[in-house]
Amino acid sequence: MNKAFSAVLKSAALALCFTGAGAAVAQPLAPVKIAMIEGLSGPFANTGEAVFRNLVWAVERANERPGQSGKPARALQLTRYDNKGQNEEALSALRAAIDDGAQVVMQGNSSAVATVLIDAINKHNEREPAKRVIFLNYSAVEPSLTNEKCSYWHFRFDAHADMRMAALMQVLKDDTPVKSVYLLGQDYSFGQSVLREARRQLGVQRPDVQIVGDELHPLGRVKDFVPYMAKIKASGAQAVITGNWGNDLTLLVKSAKDVGYEGKFYTFYGNALGAPAAIGEAGVGKVIAVADWLPNVPGAASEAFYQSFRQRFPKPADDYVHMRMQLMVQMLAQAVDKAPVDALGTIDLIAASAVLERAAATFGPQTGTMRAADHQFQQPLVVGLMDRLGTPGVKFDVEGSGYGFRVIKQVSATQAEMPTTCKMVRPG
């Protein structure tokens, strides 16, 4: 486990307050410890590093917030743990984080990892109520996590896979030239749910579209997607629908250029982490991505948000900012400020969760609210189409690639919302 990086970000300065006799009477509480448990090595290390940059910036901003009643705000402290993309490593990291005093766990780049963390945290919190932790999930979007597997200790800040698919279908239903699609995904819970929901929603929105292929591949193990892409091209599919992320997406779209595939890609994550640069000119007008926010969302507030992130991380390779992560940390800060603490500074996480499940946050152009019924964050979504930098609607490119995403559909939080089957069990 890699614990080499420990970021104590702008912690509140320690200061002694003295009475007239000179005795110390108060001292700021120690920072609230946050454990980011993420894949920081292996095939998806780039996604873990992108998350870390976002959380660093979010924590820095949260630590600048004003305090209450004349006291400094309690600082947040972020430490990262490498789960190597493996479930068992994630459980080991969780145990280490709890031993280190973490009260907040953050993870997202794998629904399989999120599932085992939720189960472990449920059991831990039942067994050791004095050392409870809460789990803030920024990217694990397998729908069951806020449906039948919902937990009082888990909060999801990304739109789940069915919500994202519905936003993509708002575009595909009007893309009448597309008459055939190929479904391709990673062979684990998230990838399976994406293809399952694609089949269902195609049947509702575009029953005229023929599914000419439906295939799952090993997660993070395929080094050459040319055989997959050749099969897709041979099928005659006019579009590919995929939930692939990280290198599995980058290598997939790169192979499309290699085999001369000219169809469209309807993606969950085609807007960054090397994908636009990999496919290049072949993706113009063909790669479609859904997100909670994109840099080219119209408006001064959106532009200011993006520019401030780029000032903090100016390298083109670091250009991948997540609006939802900023809102997540902002809402955590609300809970920290409002929840009671004991004599040792331990936060009452039952009370903190009660704050979080009814919290709202606004940053830049985006406002989101947590739904108490299932702890699923409700927020607007956008769909973008890849185009050249400088074309109308593409003021900003991605990672210095010369290509960006023009917003072609905006979905309000109300339109994006879906019902839940969660039966939330709250601690007595």
LONU-518312 format. One line per field, with one value per residue (C-alpha): residue number from 1; residue in one letter; x, y, z. Coordinates in steps of 0.2 Angstrom, whole numbers. Layout:
BEGIN
resi = (NUM	...) .
resn = (a	...) .
c1 = (X	...) .
c2 = (Y	...) .
c3 = (Z	...) .
//
This chain:
BEGIN
resi = (1	2	3	4	5	6	7	8	9	10	11	12	13	14	15	16	17	18	19	20	21	22	23	24	25	26	27	28	29	30	31	32	33	34	35	36	37	38	39	40	41	42	43	44	45	46	47	48	49	50	51	52	53	54	55	56	57	58	59	60	61	62	63	64	65	66	67	68	69	70	71	72	73	74	75	76	77	78	79	80	81	82	83	84	85	86	87	88	89	90	91	92	93	94	95	96	97	98	99	100	101	102	103	104	105	106	107	108	109	110	111	112	113	114	115	116	117	118	119	120	121	122	123	124	125	126	127	128	129	130	131	132	133	134	135	136	137	138	139	140	141	142	143	144	145	146	147	148	149	150	151	152	153	154	155	156	157	158	159	160	161	162	163	164	165	166	167	168	169	170	171	172	173	174	175	176	177	178	179	180	181	182	183	184	185	186	187	188	189	190	191	192	193	194	195	196	197	198	199	200	201	202	203	204	205	206	207	208	209	210	211	212	213	214	215	216	217	218	219	220	221	222	223	224	225	226	227	228	229	230	231	232	233	234	235	236	237	238	239	240	241	242	243	244	245	246	247	248	249	250	251	252	253	254	255	256	257	258	259	260	261	262	263	264	265	266	267	268	269	270	271	272	273	274	275	276	277	278	279	280	281	282	283	284	285	286	287	288	289	290	291	292	293	294	295	296	297	298	299	300	301	302	303	304	305	306	307	308	309	310	311	312	313	314	315	316	317	318	319	320	321	322	323	324	325	326	327	328	329	330	331	332	333	334	335	336	337	338	339	340	341	342	343	344	345	346	347	348	349	350	351	352	353	354	355	356	357	358	359	360	361	362	363	364	365	366	367	368	369	370	371	372	373	374	375	376	377	378	379	380	381	382	383	384	385	386	387	388	389	390	391	392	393	394	395	396	397	398	399	400	401	402	403	404	405	406	407	408	409	410	411	412	413	414	415	416	417	418	419	420	421	422	423	424	425	426	427	428) .
resn = (m	n	k	a	f	s	a	v	l	k	s	a	a	l	a	l	c	f	t	g	a	g	a	a	v	a	q	p	l	a	p	v	k	i	a	m	i	e	g	l	s	g	p	f	a	n	t	g	e	a	v	f	r	n	l	v	w	a	v	e	r	a	n	e	r	p	g	q	s	g	k	p	a	r	a	l	q	l	t	r	y	d	n	k	g	q	n	e	e	a	l	s	a	l	r	a	a	i	d	d	g	a	q	v	v	m	q	g	n	s	s	a	v	a	t	v	l	i	d	a	i	n	k	h	n	e	r	e	p	a	k	r	v	i	f	l	n	y	s	a	v	e	p	s	l	t	n	e	k	c	s	y	w	h	f	r	f	d	a	h	a	d	m	r	m	a	a	l	m	q	v	l	k	d	d	t	p	v	k	s	v	y	l	l	g	q	d	y	s	f	g	q	s	v	l	r	e	a	r	r	q	l	g	v	q	r	p	d	v	q	i	v	g	d	e	l	h	p	l	g	r	v	k	d	f	v	p	y	m	a	k	i	k	a	s	g	a	q	a	v	i	t	g	n	w	g	n	d	l	t	l	l	v	k	s	a	k	d	v	g	y	e	g	k	f	y	t	f	y	g	n	a	l	g	a	p	a	a	i	g	e	a	g	v	g	k	v	i	a	v	a	d	w	l	p	n	v	p	g	a	a	s	e	a	f	y	q	s	f	r	q	r	f	p	k	p	a	d	d	y	v	h	m	r	m	q	l	m	v	q	m	l	a	q	a	v	d	k	a	p	v	d	a	l	g	t	i	d	l	i	a	a	s	a	v	l	e	r	a	a	a	t	f	g	p	q	t	g	t	m	r	a	a	d	h	q	f	q	q	p	l	v	v	g	l	m	d	r	l	g	t	p	g	v	k	f	d	v	e	g	s	g	y	g	f	r	v	i	k	q	v	s	a	t	q	a	e	m	p	t	t	c	k	m	v	r	p	g) .
c1 = (0	7	5	19	8	0	-8	-12	-19	-20	-24	-30	-15	-13	-15	-16	-28	-23	-33	-27	-16	-8	-16	-20	-39	-43	-34	-41	-47	-36	-40	-54	-45	-51	-44	-44	-44	-40	-30	-14	-4	-8	-18	-30	-17	-20	-38	-33	-21	-34	-46	-32	-29	-47	-49	-33	-41	-57	-50	-39	-54	-64	-50	-52	-70	-74	-77	-92	-94	-78	-68	-58	-66	-60	-48	-49	-34	-32	-22	-21	-20	-17	-29	-20	-37	-40	-54	-43	-31	-45	-50	-33	-32	-48	-42	-26	-36	-47	-31	-24	-40	-49	-68	-71	-67	-68	-67	-75	-65	-73	-90	-83	-72	-86	-97	-85	-81	-99	-101	-85	-90	-108	-100	-87	-99	-110	-96	-86	-98	-85	-74	-87	-83	-94	-91	-92	-92	-88	-88	-94	-110	-117	-136	-138	-127	-141	-155	-155	-138	-140	-132	-134	-115	-114	-117	-115	-111	-110	-126	-128	-126	-145	-146	-131	-138	-154	-145	-136	-152	-159	-147	-148	-166	-165	-149	-160	-146	-140	-149	-137	-127	-113	-113	-96	-91	-80	-85	-89	-105	-104	-100	-114	-127	-122	-126	-141	-148	-143	-153	-168	-168	-165	-181	-190	-182	-176	-185	-180	-161	-153	-141	-128	-116	-116	-99	-90	-71	-59	-57	-40	-32	-34	-19	-24	-42	-39	-48	-63	-64	-61	-76	-87	-82	-87	-103	-109	-113	-115	-112	-104	-111	-99	-96	-77	-66	-47	-35	-49	-58	-42	-36	-53	-55	-37	-40	-55	-43	-31	-44	-53	-70	-80	-95	-100	-95	-109	-98	-99	-81	-75	-71	-54	-39	-31	-46	-48	-30	-29	-43	-39	-47	-57	-67	-74	-93	-92	-87	-101	-99	-111	-105	-111	-102	-90	-78	-88	-104	-110	-109	-96	-98	-93	-78	-72	-73	-63	-50	-47	-44	-32	-23	-20	-15	-8	0	-11	-10	-18	-33	-47	-59	-74	-87	-96	-80	-80	-98	-95	-81	-91	-105	-94	-87	-105	-107	-91	-96	-114	-111	-107	-90	-84	-70	-57	-64	-72	-87	-104	-106	-124	-127	-115	-124	-141	-134	-127	-142	-152	-137	-136	-121	-118	-101	-99	-114	-119	-131	-134	-144	-143	-159	-161	-171	-156	-141	-141	-135	-146	-138	-140	-131	-124	-120	-105	-99	-81	-75	-60	-54	-60	-76	-92	-95	-78	-68	-58	-49	-45	-28	-20	-26	-34	-51	-65	-83	-97	-112	-127	-139	-142	-153	-160	-158	-177	-176	-161	-169	-174	-184	-176	-179	-169	-176	-164	-160	-155	-146	-158) .
c2 = (0	17	29	40	54	63	80	91	105	122	116	129	137	131	145	147	158	165	171	186	175	167	150	141	139	133	125	122	104	92	91	79	65	59	43	43	24	23	14	24	10	-2	1	14	24	39	40	39	53	64	61	66	82	86	82	92	107	104	102	117	128	120	124	143	144	155	148	150	160	168	152	145	132	114	109	94	83	72	56	44	25	14	0	-6	-8	-23	-27	-35	-21	-9	-18	-18	1	4	-5	5	22	18	14	30	39	43	46	49	37	43	31	30	22	5	0	-17	-9	2	-13	-21	-5	-2	-19	-18	-1	-7	-21	-10	4	-9	-18	-2	13	23	22	24	31	37	34	47	40	51	39	22	22	4	8	-5	5	18	5	-12	-10	7	11	26	27	29	44	44	61	55	51	32	22	22	41	43	32	41	57	49	42	60	62	45	46	61	53	46	41	28	12	-1	-1	-12	-13	-16	-15	-20	-37	-32	-25	-8	-13	-26	-14	-1	-14	-20	-3	1	-13	-8	10	7	-4	11	26	18	2	4	2	-15	-21	-30	-35	-36	-40	-39	-39	-42	-26	-18	-33	-30	-22	-22	-18	-19	-37	-30	-15	-25	-35	-20	-13	-29	-30	-14	-5	14	18	10	12	9	13	10	21	24	15	3	18	26	10	6	23	23	6	13	25	10	0	14	13	28	26	36	32	35	35	39	45	49	67	65	55	53	48	63	64	46	46	63	70	54	58	75	74	56	55	59	60	62	71	81	96	100	115	122	123	141	155	166	155	139	148	155	138	130	144	143	124	127	140	128	114	122	106	100	82	87	95	84	93	85	98	85	82	100	100	84	91	107	97	87	104	108	92	95	112	107	90	89	82	73	78	70	79	64	69	61	53	49	68	71	59	67	84	76	68	84	95	106	115	127	130	140	136	120	116	99	92	75	64	58	42	34	46	48	66	75	87	93	83	88	79	85	81	81	95	105	119	136	130	137	131	124	138	125	109	94	90	101	89	103	94	99	95	106	105	98	93	100	89	97	89	85	77	67	60	42	33	22	5	9	4	15	8	22	18	18) .
c3 = (0	-5	10	4	0	14	10	25	15	23	40	52	61	79	91	110	118	135	150	159	170	154	155	139	138	120	105	87	84	74	56	50	42	24	16	-3	-7	-26	-39	-40	-49	-62	-78	-71	-61	-72	-67	-48	-51	-59	-44	-32	-41	-40	-21	-17	-25	-17	1	-2	-5	9	21	16	22	36	53	65	81	78	78	63	52	56	43	32	29	14	13	-1	-1	-16	-18	-35	-42	-32	-19	-6	-7	-5	11	17	14	23	38	38	35	50	61	55	62	46	48	30	15	-3	-18	-35	-49	-48	-44	-38	-26	-20	-17	-5	4	7	14	25	31	36	46	54	59	67	76	82	83	92	76	63	45	31	12	-1	-18	-33	-48	-44	-54	-53	-50	-36	-24	-21	-24	-16	-9	-2	15	27	28	9	-2	-21	-30	-48	-58	-58	-75	-79	-77	-88	-101	-101	-105	-119	-126	-126	-140	-148	-150	-162	-171	-184	-196	-184	-187	-179	-164	-155	-136	-129	-111	-96	-89	-71	-62	-69	-87	-87	-80	-94	-108	-99	-98	-116	-122	-111	-116	-134	-134	-127	-136	-153	-156	-174	-170	-172	-160	-170	-156	-138	-129	-113	-111	-96	-86	-88	-96	-115	-122	-140	-145	-163	-164	-155	-166	-182	-177	-174	-191	-199	-190	-199	-183	-186	-167	-152	-135	-121	-103	-104	-94	-91	-103	-108	-117	-123	-131	-138	-147	-153	-161	-171	-180	-183	-192	-200	-191	-195	-184	-168	-150	-137	-121	-103	-102	-119	-115	-107	-100	-117	-127	-138	-142	-146	-159	-165	-181	-183	-168	-174	-174	-169	-151	-139	-120	-105	-89	-75	-82	-97	-99	-113	-104	-109	-96	-87	-70	-80	-88	-72	-63	-77	-78	-59	-60	-74	-64	-50	-62	-78	-86	-101	-95	-78	-87	-80	-68	-60	-54	-43	-33	-28	-23	-13	-3	0	7	18	25	29	39	48	53	59	67	86	92	107	119	108	92	85	74	77	60	63	64	50	39	44	38	22	16	16	10	-6	-13	-27	-36	-52	-63	-54	-40	-33	-19	-10	-10	8	2	-6	-4	-23	-28	-39	-52	-70	-84	-101	-117	-128	-145	-150	-161	-165	-154	-160	-168	-162	-144	-142	-133	-123	-129	-118	-112	-125	-139	-150	-148	-136	-133	-138	-127	-137	-124	-106	-94	-79	-62	-62	-79	-74	-58	-57	-44	-32	-24	-9	8	19	36	48	65	79) .
//
